[in-house]
Amino acid sequence: MKLRIVAVGNRLPEWVYAGFAEYARRFPPELPLTLTEVRAEKRAAGLEPAALMRREGERVLASLSARDTVIALDEHGEQISTRQLAERLQRWRDTGVDATFLIGGADGLDATVKARAAAQFALSRLTLPHGLARVLLAEQLYRAYSLLQGHPYHRE
């Protein structure tokens, strides 16, 4: 099984890359966590947010394989606990699927991208900067993994 985050945007502050790398390195080789960055559309005058999301969405969809089980992050998605995330992670491991989490650009994810997703999760009811969302998701995936391993990182 593989875990992957596909995120719209690049050239983020160094702390975003360092934070993601810190959690990604904690995963074992049999359960790697990787990041794929998709170029954000330039916010040019005259382009509607829907057009920008559509263009970004095309790039996101092109980065996916048929094998990916896709989870879109969306503010209106299902809010789950760390334990529930761990249970889903266990199911994905048991069935051998690759889980790919999608983080949209400034305007979110296009409807075509959400339609490709098997589920939609919300990280928080708060609005988060996209870079922080990457780090937070990587940390929560590691926490879910450590919970399944009985590792003391997660305390209830």
N, C-alpha and C positions, 0 to 999 in steps of 0.2 A: 504494500500500500504506500501511496505517496500523498502528501499534503502540499497544496500549492495555493498561493495567494496571487491573483491577477489583479493588479491595481492600476487605475488610470492615473498618470502623472509620473514625472521623473524630475531629476534635479531638485530633490528635496533637501532640507537641512541634514547635515551629517549625523545629527543625533537620531534621526529616523532610521537611517541605514545601520547605525551602531546598535540601536535598540532591537531592530529586527534580527540582526546577525547574532546578538547575544542569545536570543531564544532559539533561533534556528540551529545553532551549534549544539544545543542541549539534546536535540533529538537523536535517537540511535540511527545507524546507517539503514536499518530495515524500515524506518519510518521517517524519511527525509521531509523537511519543510523548505520549500523554495519560493522565491518571489519572481514573478514576471511583471515587468512594468510595460504599460501600454501608453504611447504618447497621447497627451491631452490635446484636444483641439484648441487652436488659438482663439481667444475670445475677441474676434474681429467685429468691428461695428457693422450692424445690419444683420448679423446672423442670430437667429432665434435660438434659445436654449434647446428646443426640440431638435433642431438641425445639428447642433453641436453634439448632443447626446447620441444621435443617430450615427454620426461619423465615428465617435469614440466606440459606440456599441459594435460597429462593424469590425473594428480592430480587436475588441475584446473577444467577439465570437470567433474571429480568425485564429485566436491564440488557444482555443479549446479543441480537444479531441473528442471523438465519439465516446471514448471510455470514461471521460470525466463525469463525476457526479458533481453538479454545480450547485453551489449555495450562494445566492446573491445577498449582499448586505444592503439593507434598506431600512430607513427610519420607520417604515410601517410594517416591517417584518415581525416574525414571531420573536418574542423575548424569551430566551431560555436561560436556565441556570448553568453553572459550571458542571454540576452533576449530570444534567440533561445533555450537555455537550459531550461529556465523557461517555455517556451511554450511546450516543450516536456514533462517536468515534469508534467505540467497540464494535458496533454493528457494521460499520464500514470496513473495519479490519477483518471481521469474521467473514464478510462476503467478498473481500479482496478488491474493493472499488477504490479508485483514486478520488479524493475529495478536493475540489477546487473552489475556493472562496473568491468572490468578486467584490471589489471596492470600486465604485464609480468615481467620476470626476466631480467637479464643482457643482454640477447640476444633477448628479445622480446617475443612475443606470437607465438606458433606453428600455422601453417596453419589450422589444425583441430579445434583449438580453435577459430580462426577468422571466420571459416566457420559456427560455432555455433552462432555467434553474429548477432543480428538484425541490428546493426550499428557499425561503427568504428569512433571514435572521436580522434582528436589530441588535447592535452591540449595546445600545443605551438609548434612553429617551432624550438624552442630551445631544446637541449637535457637536460633533467632534471634527477636528481638523483631519484631513485624509491621512496625513503622515502618522498622526497619533493612532488612528484607527488601525493602521498596519501593525504597529507595535502592540497595541492592545489585543488584537486578534491573535498575533503570534504568541503572546503571553498566555492567553486563555487556552489556546490549543496545547501549549506545553503543560499548563495546569491540568487540563483534562487528561492528557497522557500520563502525567505523574500520579493523578488520582487512580487511574487504572492500574498503575504499577505498585500502588501502595506506598509510594514515595512520600516522605514527610513534607515536601514542598507545599502540598495542599493541606490545610487544616480546616476542620469544620467546627 
